[in-house]
């Protein structure tokens, strides 16, 4: 059953949100797919998956961030060319919790990310190997909470911005520049799930309509935003012992455009390594994992003016719950054997 629920977790790879406020990042959260057999086809039915992550960087005044990713998936009975069609929808939410010292106003915020709609085409290749293809879009252009802040009338709300046609931009905006464009997502994954193993590799591309723009007066003040396409990679090598699961995981992201005016300026990406534990309760599965950056393009400057890498630590918890599966067809009642003597 754990194998099926690992496959159910495939749908988590279709949703996500930037995990660092005011720092360039893909819309898909790096690491949201580890621990899941994302290459394996999902058994027919309806599934609910919720993944929550909390991230803290080394920077003393950086905001802590969290992302909640609820997913509903319908694994359809359609299997064209032997591949299962899985349809899914998810409305992620990102949170920021400031850690500024006393004397600086602190505000905790939440942003509703554009709902993701997409699909997976997953194949069972036999011998416990599977491969899947993914396509979908985060509908950021249709979302009412677009990730920009405006202090309001009478506030000291504008600062110089050479990229804005008006030469100014509201303080604190954009919080998440990637939400100025729909995000088009494509992925390919492969999994081995034999003998209690989950060995999975996955690549996910995020493509943007760049330059992106926010709507309305605030968007006009911010001006166009140059967004970087990105590639995420996720690696899992866990083993199940009875109902328990344990093993190493790793993940990262690579930004293609880190030029001066890019939203990912001077930040090529990051790579994190960690470990996962899980437990199969039969009616649902729980997984938890922690990872720490070993490479990062983010930087911070200390009180002495020295610049160094701004590493981060991520904590994750996931619940996988099957909601519905087709009732197995009743077996035919064997005809009684009548013998005459």
PAZA-310739 format. One record per residue (C-alpha): residue in three letters; chain; x, y, z. Coordinates in steps of 0.02 Angstrom, whole numbers, padded with zeros to 5 digits. Example, Ala and Ser with C-alpha at 12.3 -4.5 7.8 and 13.67 -1.06 7.14 Angstrom:
// PAZA-310739
MIKOL   fiba   fipa        x        y        z
MIKOL    ALA      A    00615   -00225    00390
MIKOL    SER      A    00684   -00053    00357
//
This chain:
// PAZA-310739
MIKOL   fiba   fipa        x        y        z
MIKOL    UNK      A    00000    00000    00000
MIKOL    UNK      A    00145    00118    00036
MIKOL    UNK      A    00197    00098   -00146
MIKOL    UNK      A    00026    00157   -00202
MIKOL    UNK      A    00030    00306   -00085
MIKOL    UNK      A    00204    00352   -00142
MIKOL    UNK      A    00131    00353   -00316
MIKOL    UNK      A   -00014    00456   -00253
MIKOL    UNK      A    00112    00583   -00197
MIKOL    UNK      A    00155    00609   -00380
MIKOL    UNK      A    00025    00745   -00386
MIKOL    UNK      A    00119    00849   -00260
MIKOL    UNK      A    00249    00883   -00394
MIKOL    UNK      A    00120    00985   -00488
MIKOL    UNK      A    00104    01126   -00364
MIKOL    UNK      A    00211    01240   -00262
MIKOL    UNK      A    00264    01415   -00221
MIKOL    UNK      A    00420    01517   -00202
MIKOL    UNK      A    00491    01478   -00031
MIKOL    UNK      A    00591    01637   -00003
MIKOL    UNK      A    00502    01804    00010
MIKOL    UNK      A    00581    01944   -00093
MIKOL    UNK      A    00712    01824   -00161
MIKOL    UNK      A    00713    01749   -00335
MIKOL    UNK      A    00649    01571   -00337
MIKOL    UNK      A    00548    01458   -00450
MIKOL    UNK      A    00361    01451   -00425
MIKOL    UNK      A    00377    01265   -00392
MIKOL    UNK      A    00455    01242   -00221
MIKOL    UNK      A    00622    01151   -00232
MIKOL    UNK      A    00604    00991   -00131
MIKOL    UNK      A    00415    00973   -00137
MIKOL    UNK      A    00432    00811   -00238
MIKOL    UNK      A    00563    00716   -00139
MIKOL    UNK      A    00506    00561   -00046
MIKOL    UNK      A    00377    00524   -00180
MIKOL    UNK      A    00381    00395   -00318
MIKOL    UNK      A    00338    00528   -00444
MIKOL    UNK      A    00376    00416   -00592
MIKOL    UNK      A    00251    00280   -00542
MIKOL    UNK      A    00071    00282   -00606
MIKOL    UNK      A   -00063    00313   -00476
MIKOL    UNK      A   -00200    00181   -00450
MIKOL    UNK      A   -00371    00237   -00510
MIKOL    UNK      A   -00463    00344   -00383
MIKOL    UNK      A   -00467    00513   -00296
MIKOL    UNK      A   -00330    00569   -00178
MIKOL    UNK      A   -00293    00715   -00061
MIKOL    UNK      A   -00113    00764   -00026
MIKOL    UNK      A   -00055    00907    00085
MIKOL    UNK      A    00126    00961    00095
MIKOL    UNK      A    00185    01097    00215
MIKOL    UNK      A    00361    01170    00224
MIKOL    UNK      A    00441    01296    00341
MIKOL    UNK      A    00605    01379    00292
MIKOL    UNK      A    00731    01482    00392
MIKOL    UNK      A    00885    01565    00318
MIKOL    UNK      A    01043    01613    00413
MIKOL    UNK      A    01014    01799    00390
MIKOL    UNK      A    00966    01874    00557
MIKOL    UNK      A    00836    01991    00484
MIKOL    UNK      A    00773    01876    00347
MIKOL    UNK      A    00591    01826    00352
MIKOL    UNK      A    00546    01647    00393
MIKOL    UNK      A    00435    01577    00257
MIKOL    UNK      A    00310    01436    00246
MIKOL    UNK      A    00210    01360    00104
MIKOL    UNK      A    00054    01252    00114
MIKOL    UNK      A    00014    01148   -00040
MIKOL    UNK      A   -00156    01059   -00040
MIKOL    UNK      A   -00186    00948   -00191
MIKOL    UNK      A   -00338    00854   -00256
MIKOL    UNK      A   -00305    00726   -00392
MIKOL    UNK      A   -00416    00616   -00497
MIKOL    UNK      A   -00324    00466   -00566
MIKOL    UNK      A   -00439    00427   -00712
MIKOL    UNK      A   -00476    00258   -00791
MIKOL    UNK      A   -00400    00324   -00954
MIKOL    UNK      A   -00238    00236   -01004
MIKOL    UNK      A   -00196    00291   -01184
MIKOL    UNK      A   -00046    00195   -01251
MIKOL    UNK      A   -00032    00112   -01080
MIKOL    UNK      A   -00005    00273   -00981
MIKOL    UNK      A   -00123    00326   -00841
MIKOL    UNK      A   -00201    00501   -00857
MIKOL    UNK      A   -00207    00595   -00691
MIKOL    UNK      A   -00294    00764   -00675
MIKOL    UNK      A   -00258    00882   -00531
MIKOL    UNK      A   -00293    01050   -00454
MIKOL    UNK      A   -00209    01143   -00310
MIKOL    UNK      A   -00218    01317   -00229
MIKOL    UNK      A   -00053    01344   -00136
MIKOL    UNK      A   -00026    01479   -00004
MIKOL    UNK      A    00138    01559    00049
MIKOL    UNK      A    00170    01640    00219
MIKOL    UNK      A    00304    01758    00285
MIKOL    UNK      A    00349    01783    00468
MIKOL    UNK      A    00470    01927    00497
MIKOL    UNK      A    00616    01920    00619
MIKOL    UNK      A    00662    02104    00622
MIKOL    UNK      A    00737    02171    00785
MIKOL    UNK      A    00636    02282    00900
MIKOL    UNK      A    00602    02455    00831
MIKOL    UNK      A    00562    02391    00657
MIKOL    UNK      A    00377    02363    00617
MIKOL    UNK      A    00340    02177    00597
MIKOL    UNK      A    00204    02111    00484
MIKOL    UNK      A    00160    01929    00451
MIKOL    UNK      A    00082    01904    00280
MIKOL    UNK      A    00003    01769    00173
MIKOL    UNK      A   -00016    01764   -00016
MIKOL    UNK      A   -00133    01652   -00114
MIKOL    UNK      A   -00037    01583   -00261
MIKOL    UNK      A   -00121    01560   -00430
MIKOL    UNK      A   -00215    01395   -00433
MIKOL    UNK      A   -00122    01257   -00523
MIKOL    UNK      A   -00213    01150   -00651
MIKOL    UNK      A   -00125    01013   -00745
MIKOL    UNK      A   -00107    00831   -00785
MIKOL    UNK      A    00013    00684   -00777
MIKOL    UNK      A    00039    00543   -00902
MIKOL    UNK      A    00118    00399   -00804
MIKOL    UNK      A    00180    00232   -00871
MIKOL    UNK      A    00217    00067   -00784
MIKOL    UNK      A    00368   -00001   -00878
MIKOL    UNK      A    00370   -00166   -00784
MIKOL    UNK      A    00497   -00236   -00660
MIKOL    UNK      A    00449   -00098   -00536
MIKOL    UNK      A    00506    00043   -00651
MIKOL    UNK      A    00394    00189   -00698
MIKOL    UNK      A    00407    00353   -00792
MIKOL    UNK      A    00291    00504   -00799
MIKOL    UNK      A    00269    00664   -00897
MIKOL    UNK      A    00188    00820   -00824
MIKOL    UNK      A    00114    00978   -00896
MIKOL    UNK      A    00015    01119   -00819
MIKOL    UNK      A    00005    01302   -00772
MIKOL    UNK      A   -00005    01409   -00615
MIKOL    UNK      A   -00142    01535   -00656
MIKOL    UNK      A   -00059    01684   -00573
MIKOL    UNK      A   -00137    01807   -00696
MIKOL    UNK      A   -00311    01756   -00633
MIKOL    UNK      A   -00268    01764   -00448
MIKOL    UNK      A   -00333    01911   -00346
MIKOL    UNK      A   -00191    01906   -00219
MIKOL    UNK      A   -00042    01937   -00329
MIKOL    UNK      A    00100    01958   -00207
MIKOL    UNK      A    00128    02146   -00205
MIKOL    UNK      A    00112    02262   -00055
MIKOL    UNK      A    00050    02443   -00049
MIKOL    UNK      A    00062    02539    00117
MIKOL    UNK      A   -00090    02645    00074
MIKOL    UNK      A   -00130    02831    00054
MIKOL    UNK      A   -00024    02951    00155
MIKOL    UNK      A    00116    02825    00184
MIKOL    UNK      A    00294    02849    00127
MIKOL    UNK      A    00260    02720   -00004
MIKOL    UNK      A    00375    02756   -00149
MIKOL    UNK      A    00561    02732   -00175
MIKOL    UNK      A    00670    02751   -00331
MIKOL    UNK      A    00659    02610   -00457
MIKOL    UNK      A    00755    02631   -00621
MIKOL    UNK      A    00657    02487   -00699
MIKOL    UNK      A    00490    02573   -00673
MIKOL    UNK      A    00422    02690   -00809
MIKOL    UNK      A    00374    02808   -00667
MIKOL    UNK      A    00544    02798   -00582
MIKOL    UNK      A    00466    02743   -00417
MIKOL    UNK      A    00395    02587   -00337
MIKOL    UNK      A    00294    02551   -00178
MIKOL    UNK      A    00398    02500   -00028
MIKOL    UNK      A    00405    02311   -00005
MIKOL    UNK      A    00346    02269   -00181
MIKOL    UNK      A    00349    02152   -00264
MIKOL    UNK      A    00353    02023   -00127
MIKOL    UNK      A    00346    01883   -00256
MIKOL    UNK      A    00389    01949   -00427
MIKOL    UNK      A    00360    01778   -00506
MIKOL    UNK      A    00172    01804   -00480
MIKOL    UNK      A    00175    01941   -00612
MIKOL    UNK      A    00165    01802   -00743
MIKOL    UNK      A    00078    01636   -00764
MIKOL    UNK      A    00201    01494   -00734
MIKOL    UNK      A    00204    01355   -00862
MIKOL    UNK      A    00267    01193   -00788
MIKOL    UNK      A    00338    01039   -00872
MIKOL    UNK      A    00419    00887   -00793
MIKOL    UNK      A    00487    00713   -00818
MIKOL    UNK      A    00519    00584   -00682
MIKOL    UNK      A    00578    00405   -00663
MIKOL    UNK      A    00553    00288   -00514
MIKOL    UNK      A    00605    00116   -00454
MIKOL    UNK      A    00490    00047   -00317
MIKOL    UNK      A    00541   -00135   -00297
MIKOL    UNK      A    00587   -00222   -00133
MIKOL    UNK      A    00526   -00077   -00026
MIKOL    UNK      A    00639    00048   -00113
MIKOL    UNK      A    00591    00217   -00181
MIKOL    UNK      A    00731    00276   -00295
MIKOL    UNK      A    00670    00425   -00393
MIKOL    UNK      A    00743    00564   -00498
MIKOL    UNK      A    00641    00710   -00564
MIKOL    UNK      A    00666    00866   -00669
MIKOL    UNK      A    00542    01010   -00668
MIKOL    UNK      A    00549    01164   -00781
MIKOL    UNK      A    00463    01330   -00741
MIKOL    UNK      A    00437    01444   -00891
MIKOL    UNK      A    00376    01625   -00878
MIKOL    UNK      A    00303    01761   -00989
MIKOL    UNK      A    00446    01883   -00963
MIKOL    UNK      A    00441    02027   -00932
MIKOL    UNK      A    00300    02002   -00808
MIKOL    UNK      A    00183    02140   -00750
MIKOL    UNK      A    00067    02167   -00602
MIKOL    UNK      A   -00102    02249   -00641
MIKOL    UNK      A   -00168    02417   -00585
MIKOL    UNK      A   -00086    02573   -00514
MIKOL    UNK      A    00037    02478   -00407
MIKOL    UNK      A    00088    02369   -00554
MIKOL    UNK      A    00115    02523   -00660
MIKOL    UNK      A    00228    02597   -00527
MIKOL    UNK      A    00329    02437   -00509
MIKOL    UNK      A    00352    02422   -00697
MIKOL    UNK      A    00399    02267   -00796
MIKOL    UNK      A    00490    02126   -00706
MIKOL    UNK      A    00619    02019   -00795
MIKOL    UNK      A    00590    01839   -00739
MIKOL    UNK      A    00712    01695   -00753
MIKOL    UNK      A    00659    01525   -00817
MIKOL    UNK      A    00720    01389   -00699
MIKOL    UNK      A    00750    01203   -00680
MIKOL    UNK      A    00719    01104   -00519
MIKOL    UNK      A    00791    00933   -00482
MIKOL    UNK      A    00738    00813   -00344
MIKOL    UNK      A    00821    00650   -00288
MIKOL    UNK      A    00753    00516   -00170
MIKOL    UNK      A    00830    00352   -00108
MIKOL    UNK      A    00722    00286    00034
MIKOL    UNK      A    00690    00110    00098
MIKOL    UNK      A    00537    00039    00186
MIKOL    UNK      A    00555   -00073    00340
MIKOL    UNK      A    00383   -00136    00385
MIKOL    UNK      A    00275    00019    00401
MIKOL    UNK      A    00425    00133    00423
MIKOL    UNK      A    00519    00221    00284
MIKOL    UNK      A    00688    00307    00296
MIKOL    UNK      A    00823    00372    00181
MIKOL    UNK      A    00918    00521    00109
MIKOL    UNK      A    00844    00655   -00004
MIKOL    UNK      A    00917    00800   -00103
MIKOL    UNK      A    00850    00941   -00209
MIKOL    UNK      A    00895    01104   -00291
MIKOL    UNK      A    00853    01237   -00419
MIKOL    UNK      A    00949    01321   -00561
MIKOL    UNK      A    00907    01497   -00624
MIKOL    UNK      A    00953    01528   -00806
MIKOL    UNK      A    00951    01719   -00806
MIKOL    UNK      A    01050    01799   -00664
MIKOL    UNK      A    01095    01960   -00753
MIKOL    UNK      A    01083    02130   -00668
MIKOL    UNK      A    00899    02166   -00703
MIKOL    UNK      A    00835    01989   -00681
MIKOL    UNK      A    00724    01944   -00533
MIKOL    UNK      A    00858    01810   -00500
MIKOL    UNK      A    01004    01933   -00511
MIKOL    UNK      A    01166    01858   -00447
MIKOL    UNK      A    01077    01704   -00380
MIKOL    UNK      A    01112    01548   -00484
MIKOL    UNK      A    01011    01438   -00366
MIKOL    UNK      A    01035    01317   -00222
MIKOL    UNK      A    01061    01133   -00178
MIKOL    UNK      A    01007    01050   -00015
MIKOL    UNK      A    01035    00879    00063
MIKOL    UNK      A    00936    00797    00203
MIKOL    UNK      A    00844    00645    00269
MIKOL    UNK      A    00666    00580    00271
MIKOL    UNK      A    00563    00469    00385
MIKOL    UNK      A    00387    00407    00353
MIKOL    UNK      A    00254    00293    00424
MIKOL    UNK      A    00112    00199    00340
MIKOL    UNK      A   -00045    00203    00448
MIKOL    UNK      A   -00138    00101    00316
MIKOL    UNK      A   -00279    00228    00297
MIKOL    UNK      A   -00156    00370    00269
MIKOL    UNK      A    00032    00400    00258
MIKOL    UNK      A    00139    00531    00345
MIKOL    UNK      A    00311    00588    00289
MIKOL    UNK      A    00430    00714    00368
MIKOL    UNK      A    00600    00773    00310
MIKOL    UNK      A    00730    00906    00345
MIKOL    UNK      A    00863    00973    00226
MIKOL    UNK      A    01003    01101    00235
MIKOL    UNK      A    01084    01199    00094
MIKOL    UNK      A    01259    01145    00047
MIKOL    UNK      A    01269    01266   -00100
MIKOL    UNK      A    01173    01429   -00123
MIKOL    UNK      A    01178    01584   -00231
MIKOL    UNK      A    01091    01690   -00097
MIKOL    UNK      A    01203    01806    00003
MIKOL    UNK      A    01196    01913    00160
MIKOL    UNK      A    01303    02054    00228
MIKOL    UNK      A    01346    02056    00413
MIKOL    UNK      A    01370    02204    00530
MIKOL    UNK      A    01553    02217    00479
MIKOL    UNK      A    01510    02235    00295
MIKOL    UNK      A    01567    02060    00250
MIKOL    UNK      A    01464    01962    00123
MIKOL    UNK      A    01440    01775    00135
MIKOL    UNK      A    01321    01640    00077
MIKOL    UNK      A    01147    01644    00154
MIKOL    UNK      A    01113    01460    00185
MIKOL    UNK      A    00940    01398    00232
MIKOL    UNK      A    00861    01251    00323
MIKOL    UNK      A    00694    01175    00268
MIKOL    UNK      A    00573    01070    00370
MIKOL    UNK      A    00432    00973    00285
MIKOL    UNK      A    00279    00869    00331
MIKOL    UNK      A    00162    00781    00211
MIKOL    UNK      A   -00003    00686    00226
MIKOL    UNK      A   -00067    00570    00088
MIKOL    UNK      A   -00249    00515    00103
MIKOL    UNK      A   -00344    00407   -00024
MIKOL    UNK      A   -00523    00473   -00032
MIKOL    UNK      A   -00602    00355   -00156
MIKOL    UNK      A   -00561    00202   -00259
MIKOL    UNK      A   -00676    00105   -00375
MIKOL    UNK      A   -00765   -00041   -00295
MIKOL    UNK      A   -00685   -00201   -00359
MIKOL    UNK      A   -00798   -00300   -00473
MIKOL    UNK      A   -00884   -00441   -00383
MIKOL    UNK      A   -00812   -00612   -00421
MIKOL    UNK      A   -00933   -00730   -00508
MIKOL    UNK      A   -01013   -00857   -00394
MIKOL    UNK      A   -00949   -01029   -00446
MIKOL    UNK      A   -01085   -01146   -00506
MIKOL    UNK      A   -01116   -01292   -00387
MIKOL    UNK      A   -01040   -01453   -00439
MIKOL    UNK      A   -01181   -01581   -00456
MIKOL    UNK      A   -01135   -01763   -00465
MIKOL    UNK      A   -01254   -01904   -00494
MIKOL    UNK      A   -01223   -02077   -00425
//
